[in-house]
Each structure stands twice: as structure tokens, then as C-alpha cells.
Amino acid sequence: MRVGRIPYINCFPVYGAIDRGLVPLDGELVTGIPSLLNARMAAGALDVSVVSAVEYARDAARYLLLPDLAISCDGPVRSVMLFSRRPAGELAGRRVVLSRSSMTSVALLELLFDEVWKARPEFVPGDAEMADLQAFAQDEHDARLVIGDAALLLQSPGTTAEGRPVYPYVYDLGAEWLRWTGHPFVFAVWVAQRTTPARDALTTHAALLASRDWGLQHLGLLSEQAAQQTGVPADECRRYLEGLDYGLGLRYLAGLTEFFARLSAAGKVPSTTLQFLAA
């Protein structure tokens, strides 16, 4: 079994016990940013992986969702942020740099511009992560989408003044979605290839759930680890992890369905039905 994982700290609660050997995983962990894992799943190079929610919608006939496992927020997410020099509604024709790391974040941002802010910027592909704080402070673009650990660092109280964002307008995409629709937002899901033997997929799913349950009980330990990786203070890392939801309950399924419906209406993905790995 080849099992994908994202290196960002938002995945620490799911893989923490597996990394420590407390929960056995019969397979090889393959680490990559979301866009890379999406591509590897699409190519059949992974058997089970966390992927961008949009990757599932893009090719649902290939995948089965793993039940009760996702990365979601019910309000601010703090790691998917649009930094802007002017209000979002005034960015028509302006250059907005997009992260190449996450299909879901980009798709959500495009929906917000089209349906909420009523502005169509010029979207410019950017680097996978803006981790160089000095470069960020000197950035001359009108706005930039930053995701993952870099977004947390740019908002951290410990960030030096020289490295702080020069943009006066900051939009948390999780909070913007909730304000717009009233639903939580699901950024990432875990999927199995439909060709993966069911017994192997179920065994992997059980290991991920067991590791997640351990992780949620040890957020203090994982927050210390996250602080060492990112430079963000441990208490900020804990507040971030506590603000995420790692299940996929009814409210989150409703939010995911709403997101897919809006993407489909905009012609961005096919009409999608959620189908799960059966126990």
C-alpha cells in the first residue's frame, strides 16, 4: 500500500501516532504537497491518500471517500488566506498570485471573487509556498493567496516586523465561505482508488482513524512539534489545530455537497455524488 500524506502541520493529528509507531500502518507513506498528491492519485501511483476536495469532485468515478476523515473548518481556518492591498471587490483586473499547492483553495477563491466580491482579477500562478518572509514583505502584486504553514507564520505574533504582511486587507477563506453559505468548509478528504483491494483500503482507513483519535488526545505534544517545524509559537499552533475538524459529520457533508454543487454550476467540475468506502 502506498499512502499519501501532506507535510503541513494540519496533518499532524492524523499521522502522529503512525509516525511514532503507536499505530501500525501496513504500507509506505509518501509525502507531498496537496497538488502533488492529487497528481499521483490521478495517475494511480498511490492507493490511499489525503487529496484536495476538488480532486475528488474532478474525477469521482476513480475514487471512494474514506468515511469520517477530512480536514475542515467551521469558520476561520487561519491557513488559507488572501492578503490584499485593496478590498477584494476592487481587485478586478488586478494581479492576484495563486498558490500552486491546493486546488481546493484556488477553486474556493475563484468562487468568492465571482459570486461574493463580484470582481475578476488576473490570476497569476505563484510558488508552491511563500515561506520567505522578506520576499513577502517586498511583494509588489496586488494580492496573494497563501496556504499551509506559511500562512500561519505570516500571521504569527512571533513574526518580525520586517516579515509581516504589507497588505492591509486579509481574508480568511474558511470564514468567508461560512459567511456566504452558512456551511462549514471541507478543504481535504481521504480517498482510496476504486481499484484498491477493499480489505487493504479498510485496514488503512482503520489505522488512520486510530492515529487521528490518538492525535486529537495529544494536541499539546503535536503543537510543540508543529512549533519546531514552523517557527509559530506552540500555543498558536494548538489554537490552529483545535480550530480544525478531522471528521466528516453531517454538517460537513452538507458543506462539501454545497461546494461541489456551486463548482458544478460554475462549470468547474462535473456533477458529483459522494460515494464512500463500504465497511
C-alpha positions in Angstrom: 0.0 0.0 0.0 1.2 3.5 -0.9 -0.4 6.1 1.4 -0.1 9.8 0.7 0.4 12.4 3.4 0.7 16.3 3.4 3.8 17.7 5.2 1.8 20.7 6.7 1.1 20.6 10.4 -2.6 20.3 9.8 -2.0 16.6 9.1 -0.1 16.0 12.4 -3.2 14.8 14.3 -3.9 12.2 11.6 -0.4 10.8 11.3 1.1 11.5 14.7 0.6 8.0 16.2 1.6 6.3 12.9 4.9 8.3 12.9 5.6 7.3 16.4 4.9 3.6 15.8 2.0 3.6 18.1 -0.4 2.6 15.4 0.9 0.2 12.7 0.4 1.1 9.1 0.9 -1.7 6.6 2.3 0.4 3.8 4.6 3.1 2.6 4.0 6.8 3.5 4.5 9.1 0.6 4.8 12.8 1.5 3.9 15.7 -0.9 2.1 19.0 -1.1 -1.7 18.6 -2.0 -1.2 19.3 -5.7 1.5 16.6 -6.0 -0.6 14.0 -4.1 -3.6 14.9 -6.3 -1.5 14.2 -9.4 -0.1 10.9 -8.0 -3.6 9.7 -7.1 -4.9 10.7 -10.6 -2.0 8.7 -12.1 -2.7 5.7 -10.0 0.7 6.0 -8.2 -0.9 6.0 -4.7 -3.5 3.6 -3.3 -4.9 5.8 -0.5 -4.2 9.5 0.1 -5.4 12.8 1.5 -6.3 14.9 -1.5 -7.8 18.3 -2.2 -11.6 18.1 -2.1 -11.7 19.3 -5.7 -9.6 16.4 -6.8 -12.4 14.0 -5.7 -15.0 16.1 -7.5 -12.9 16.3 -10.6 -12.8 12.5 -11.0 -15.2 10.9 -8.6 -15.5 7.8 -10.7 -11.9 7.0 -9.8 -12.2 7.3 -6.0 -14.1 6.3 -2.9 -14.2 8.6 0.1 -12.9 7.3 3.4 -15.7 7.9 6.0 -15.3 10.2 9.0 -12.0 11.6 7.9 -11.3 15.1 6.4 -9.7 18.4 7.2 -12.4 21.0 7.6 -13.3 24.2 9.4 -16.5 25.8 10.7 -15.4 29.4 10.4 -11.8 30.8 10.3 -9.2 28.2 9.1 -6.2 30.5 9.5 -4.1 28.6 7.0 -5.8 29.6 3.7 -5.5 33.4 3.5 -5.9 36.1 0.8 -3.6 39.1 1.5 -4.5 42.1 -0.5 -3.5 45.8 -0.9 -7.1 46.8 -1.5 -10.6 45.5 -0.8 -11.3 42.2 -2.6 -14.2 43.8 -4.5 -11.8 46.4 -6.0 -9.4 43.8 -7.5 -11.0 43.5 -10.9 -8.2 43.4 -13.5 -5.5 43.4 -10.7 -2.9 40.7 -10.4 -3.6 38.1 -7.7 -0.9 35.4 -7.2 -2.3 31.9 -6.6 -0.7 29.2 -4.6 0.1 26.1 -6.7 -0.3 23.8 -3.7 -4.0 23.4 -3.3 -6.7 23.0 -6.0 -9.5 23.5 -3.4 -8.2 26.8 -2.1 -7.9 28.2 -5.6 -11.4 27.0 -6.6 -12.9 28.5 -3.4 -11.1 31.8 -4.1 -12.4 31.9 -7.7 -16.0 31.3 -6.4 -15.7 34.1 -3.9 -14.5 36.5 -6.5 -17.2 35.5 -8.9 -20.2 35.2 -6.6 -19.4 37.4 -3.5 -16.9 40.1 -4.3 -18.1 40.4 -7.9 -14.6 41.1 -9.3 -12.5 39.2 -11.8 -8.8 39.7 -11.2 -5.9 38.5 -13.3 -4.8 35.3 -11.6 -1.1 34.6 -11.7 0.5 31.2 -10.8 2.9 31.6 -7.9 5.3 29.5 -6.0 4.1 26.5 -4.0 4.5 28.3 -0.7 5.6 31.9 0.2 7.9 30.9 3.0 10.4 33.7 2.5 9.0 36.4 4.8 11.3 39.1 3.5 10.2 38.4 -0.1 6.6 38.5 1.0 7.1 41.9 2.6 8.6 43.2 -0.6 6.0 41.6 -2.9 4.6 44.1 -5.4 1.5 42.2 -6.5 -2.0 43.4 -5.6 -2.9 40.3 -3.7 -1.6 36.8 -2.9 -3.2 33.6 -1.8 -1.1 31.9 0.8 -1.8 28.5 2.3 -0.5 26.0 4.8 2.3 26.6 7.3 3.4 29.7 5.5 0.0 31.4 6.1 0.3 30.6 9.8 3.8 32.0 10.0 2.8 35.3 8.3 0.1 35.8 10.9 2.2 34.7 13.9 2.8 37.2 16.7 6.4 36.0 16.7 7.0 37.1 13.1 9.4 40.0 12.8 8.1 43.4 11.7 10.2 43.2 8.5 8.5 40.0 7.6 4.9 41.0 8.4 2.4 41.3 5.5 2.4 44.7 3.9 -1.2 44.1 2.8 -3.9 45.9 4.9 -6.7 43.6 3.8 -6.6 40.0 4.9 -9.4 37.4 4.1 -9.7 34.0 5.8 -11.3 31.8 3.1 -12.9 29.5 5.7 -14.6 32.4 7.4 -15.7 33.9 4.0 -17.3 30.7 3.0 -19.2 30.4 6.3 -20.4 34.0 6.0 -21.5 33.4 2.4 -23.3 30.0 2.7 -23.7 29.2 6.4 -21.9 25.9 6.0 -18.6 24.6 7.3 -15.9 24.1 4.6 -14.1 20.9 3.8 -10.6 21.5 2.3 -9.2 18.0 2.1 -10.6 14.4 2.1 -9.0 11.0 2.2 -9.8 8.7 -0.7 -8.9 5.2 -2.0 -8.6 4.2 -5.6 -11.6 2.1 -6.6 -9.1 -0.5 -7.8 -7.5 -0.8 -4.3 -8.5 -4.1 -2.7 -11.3 -3.3 -0.2 -9.6 -5.2 2.6 -6.4 -3.2 2.2 -8.2 0.1 2.0 -10.3 -0.7 5.1 -7.2 -1.7 7.1 -5.5 1.6 6.1 -8.6 3.5 6.9 -8.8 1.9 10.4 -5.2 2.8 11.0 -5.7 6.4 10.0 -8.8 6.7 12.3 -6.9 5.2 15.2 -4.0 7.5 14.7 -6.3 10.5 14.4 -8.1 9.7 17.6 -4.7 9.5 19.4 -3.6 12.8 17.8 -6.7 14.6 19.0 -5.9 13.5 22.5 -2.3 14.7 22.3 -2.6 18.1 20.7 -0.2 19.6 23.2 2.6 17.3 22.1 1.8 17.8 18.4 1.7 21.6 18.9 5.2 21.5 20.3 6.3 19.5 17.2 4.4 21.9 15.0 6.2 24.9 16.6 9.6 23.4 15.9 8.7 22.8 12.2 7.1 26.2 11.5 8.5 28.7 14.0 5.0 29.6 15.0 4.6 29.6 18.9 3.2 26.4 20.3 0.1 28.0 21.8 -0.7 29.4 18.3 -0.2 26.0 16.7 -2.6 24.5 19.3 -5.2 27.1 18.7 -4.9 26.4 15.0 -5.2 22.6 15.3 -8.1 22.9 17.8 -10.0 25.0 15.2 -9.9 22.2 12.6 -12.3 19.3 12.4 -10.9 15.9 11.3 -14.2 14.0 11.0 -16.8 14.2 8.2 -20.1 14.6 10.0 -23.5 15.6 8.6 -22.9 19.4 8.7 -19.6 19.0 6.9 -21.0 16.6 4.3 -23.7 19.3 3.7 -20.9 21.9 3.2 -18.9 19.6 0.9 -22.0 18.9 -1.2 -22.8 22.7 -1.4 -19.3 23.4 -2.5 -19.4 20.8 -5.2 -22.8 22.0 -6.4 -21.5 25.5 -6.7 -18.4 24.4 -8.6 -20.6 22.3 -10.9 -23.0 25.2 -11.6 -19.9 27.3 -12.5 -18.7 24.6 -14.9 -15.6 23.9 -12.9 -16.2 20.2 -12.1 -18.7 17.5 -13.3 -21.9 16.9 -11.2 -20.7 14.8 -8.3 -22.2 12.2 -6.0 -20.4 11.4 -2.8 -19.6 7.7 -2.7 -17.8 6.1 0.3 -15.7 3.0 1.0 -18.1 0.4 2.3 -17.3 -1.4 5.6 
